[in-house]
Amino acid sequence: MSPTDAPAPAAAEPAPRAPAPPPSGDPSTALGARLLRGKWWIAALTLGPLLAASVPYYRSVKTEYEHYHAYVAQTLDDPSAPPLWDREALSPPGCVDEAIRWAEACPAQQEFCKGSVAEIMRRCLGTQDHRAYCADQGEAWLTTNFGYAACEATLEGLDEKKARRRKGLCAGGWRGIGRHCIELARRPAG
C-alpha cells in the first residue's frame, strides 16, 4: 500500500445548531420576559384582592348553607316534630300559607329559603289528593295570574321590603299549586 493509497481523513460533521430565538414581536415571549424581569407584581396586585375577597365570601356562603340545612333538618325532616301538613289536612291555599310561614321563618340567606318553596309545596300537596280542588278551579291554574288576588290580600300592612319578599314567596306557592294540578290532570285517577 502506497502512501497515496491511504484513506482520506473523515470530514468533521457540522456541530448542531441552537434553535433560533423566537421573533421579538411574539406576545407570549414578551409577556414571559416581562414577568421574568420582575413585573409579576402587576398580576399579584390584580389577582391578590380578588383571591383575598373570595375567602370570606366562601366562608359566609358556607355558613349560610349550614344554617339552611340545619333549619330544614329541624323543621322538615325531624320525625319527632313533623311539619303541619303531616299532622293535619291542608287545602292547597293552606299549603301556600304554610310555605310562606316556613320561608319567612328561615334564618338562612333569602335565596336558599325562597328556593325551597317549590319543594315545600310538593311535599304539602303530596299528602292528599287535590283533584276536586283542581277541578273546582277550572283551568284557572293554567293562567299566569292564578292566585294573584290571594297573594295581594296577604300584603296589606307590610312594609315594602317584606311585601316584595312575601309576593315572591306567595307567587312561588301558587305556581306550585298550578304544577300540581297539571300533574294530576296528566295522571289517571286512582
C-alpha positions as CSV (number, residue, x, y, z in Angstrom):
1,M,0.0,0.0,0.0
2,S,1.4,3.3,-1.0
3,P,1.2,6.5,0.9
4,T,-1.0,7.9,-1.7
5,D,-3.5,5.0,-1.3
6,A,-4.1,5.8,2.3
7,P,-7.7,6.6,3.1
8,A,-8.6,10.2,3.4
9,P,-9.4,11.5,6.8
10,A,-13.2,11.7,7.5
11,A,-14.7,15.1,7.3
12,A,-15.9,16.5,10.6
13,E,-19.7,16.7,10.9
14,P,-21.0,20.1,11.5
15,A,-22.0,20.9,15.1
16,P,-25.8,21.0,15.8
17,R,-27.2,24.5,15.7
18,A,-29.1,26.0,18.6
19,P,-32.7,26.8,17.8
20,A,-33.3,30.2,16.5
21,P,-34.7,32.7,19.0
22,P,-38.4,33.5,18.5
23,P,-39.1,36.7,16.8
24,S,-39.2,39.7,19.2
25,G,-42.8,40.5,18.3
26,D,-44.2,37.3,19.7
27,P,-46.6,38.4,22.5
28,S,-46.2,35.2,24.6
29,T,-42.5,35.7,24.7
30,A,-42.8,39.3,25.6
31,L,-45.2,38.5,28.5
32,G,-42.9,35.8,29.7
33,A,-39.9,38.1,29.5
34,R,-41.7,40.9,31.4
35,L,-42.8,38.5,34.2
36,L,-39.3,37.1,34.5
37,R,-37.9,40.6,34.7
38,G,-39.8,41.4,37.9
39,K,-43.1,42.7,36.5
40,W,-45.1,39.8,38.2
41,W,-46.3,42.3,40.8
42,I,-48.8,43.6,38.4
43,A,-50.5,40.2,38.3
44,A,-50.3,39.9,42.0
45,L,-51.9,43.4,42.5
46,T,-54.7,42.4,40.1
47,L,-55.4,38.9,41.3
48,G,-54.5,39.3,45.0
49,P,-57.5,41.3,46.1
50,L,-59.8,39.0,44.2
51,L,-58.5,36.0,45.9
52,A,-58.5,37.7,49.3
53,A,-62.1,38.6,48.9
54,S,-63.1,35.1,47.8
55,V,-62.1,33.5,51.1
56,P,-64.5,35.5,53.3
57,Y,-67.3,35.2,50.8
58,Y,-66.9,31.4,50.6
59,R,-66.9,31.2,54.4
60,S,-70.1,33.4,54.6
61,V,-71.9,31.3,52.0
62,K,-70.8,28.0,53.6
63,T,-72.1,29.3,57.0
64,E,-75.5,30.3,55.5
65,Y,-75.7,26.9,53.7
66,E,-75.1,25.2,57.1
67,H,-77.8,27.3,58.8
68,Y,-80.2,26.4,56.0
69,H,-79.6,22.7,56.2
70,A,-79.9,22.8,60.0
71,Y,-83.3,24.6,59.6
72,V,-84.5,22.0,57.0
73,A,-83.5,19.1,59.2
74,Q,-85.2,20.7,62.3
75,T,-88.4,21.7,60.6
76,L,-89.0,19.3,57.7
77,D,-87.0,16.2,58.3
78,D,-87.3,15.6,62.0
79,P,-89.8,12.7,62.6
80,S,-90.4,13.8,66.2
81,A,-91.7,17.2,65.0
82,P,-93.3,16.7,61.6
83,P,-94.4,19.7,59.6
84,L,-98.0,20.9,59.9
85,W,-99.2,19.2,56.6
86,D,-98.2,15.8,58.0
87,R,-100.2,16.4,61.2
88,E,-103.4,17.8,59.6
89,A,-105.1,18.1,56.3
90,L,-104.3,21.4,54.5
91,S,-106.0,22.8,51.5
92,P,-103.8,24.0,48.6
93,P,-104.1,27.6,49.7
94,G,-103.3,26.4,53.2
95,C,-100.1,24.8,51.8
96,V,-99.2,28.2,50.3
97,D,-99.7,29.9,53.7
98,E,-97.5,27.2,55.3
99,A,-94.8,27.5,52.7
100,I,-94.7,31.3,53.2
101,R,-94.6,30.9,57.0
102,W,-91.8,28.4,56.7
103,A,-89.7,30.6,54.3
104,E,-90.2,33.8,56.3
105,A,-89.0,32.0,59.5
106,C,-86.0,30.6,57.7
107,P,-82.8,32.0,59.3
108,A,-80.6,31.5,56.3
109,Q,-79.9,33.6,53.2
110,Q,-83.2,34.5,51.4
111,E,-82.3,32.8,48.2
112,F,-81.8,29.4,49.9
113,C,-85.2,29.7,51.6
114,K,-87.1,31.1,48.6
115,G,-85.7,28.3,46.5
116,S,-87.3,25.7,48.8
117,V,-90.9,26.9,48.4
118,A,-91.4,24.6,45.4
119,E,-90.2,21.6,47.4
120,I,-92.4,22.5,50.4
121,M,-95.4,22.8,48.1
122,R,-94.6,19.5,46.5
123,R,-94.4,17.8,49.9
124,C,-97.5,19.5,51.3
125,L,-99.7,18.9,48.2
126,G,-98.5,15.3,48.0
127,T,-100.1,14.4,51.3
128,Q,-103.6,14.4,49.8
129,D,-105.5,14.0,46.6
130,H,-106.5,17.5,45.5
131,R,-108.2,16.6,42.2
132,A,-111.5,18.1,43.5
133,Y,-109.8,21.4,44.2
134,C,-108.2,21.5,40.8
135,A,-111.4,20.6,39.1
136,D,-113.2,23.4,41.0
137,Q,-110.7,25.9,39.7
138,G,-111.5,25.0,36.1
139,E,-108.4,25.9,34.1
140,A,-107.6,29.0,36.1
141,W,-104.4,27.2,37.3
142,L,-103.1,27.4,33.7
143,T,-103.2,31.2,33.7
144,T,-100.3,33.5,34.7
145,N,-102.5,35.4,37.3
146,F,-103.6,32.3,39.2
147,G,-103.6,33.1,42.9
148,Y,-102.8,36.8,42.3
149,A,-105.7,38.1,44.3
150,A,-104.9,35.8,47.2
151,C,-101.3,37.0,47.2
152,E,-102.3,40.6,47.1
153,A,-104.6,40.1,50.1
154,T,-101.6,38.9,52.2
155,L,-99.5,42.0,51.5
156,E,-101.7,44.5,53.4
157,G,-99.9,46.2,56.3
158,L,-96.4,45.0,55.3
159,D,-93.5,47.4,54.6
160,E,-92.2,47.5,51.0
161,K,-89.3,45.1,51.6
162,K,-91.3,42.5,53.4
163,A,-94.2,42.8,50.9
164,R,-91.8,42.3,48.0
165,R,-90.4,39.1,49.6
166,R,-93.8,37.8,50.5
167,K,-95.1,38.5,47.0
168,G,-92.3,36.3,45.6
169,L,-92.9,33.5,48.1
170,C,-96.7,33.6,47.5
171,A,-96.3,33.5,43.7
172,G,-94.0,30.5,44.1
173,G,-96.6,28.8,46.2
174,W,-99.4,29.3,43.7
175,R,-97.1,28.2,40.9
176,G,-96.7,25.0,42.9
177,I,-100.4,24.5,43.0
178,G,-100.6,25.1,39.2
179,R,-97.8,22.5,38.6
180,H,-99.6,20.1,41.0
181,C,-102.9,20.4,39.2
182,I,-101.2,19.9,35.8
183,E,-99.6,16.7,37.1
184,L,-102.9,15.5,38.5
185,A,-104.6,16.2,35.1
186,R,-101.9,14.1,33.3
187,R,-102.2,11.2,35.7
188,P,-105.1,8.8,35.6
189,A,-107.3,8.9,38.8
190,G,-106.9,6.1,41.2
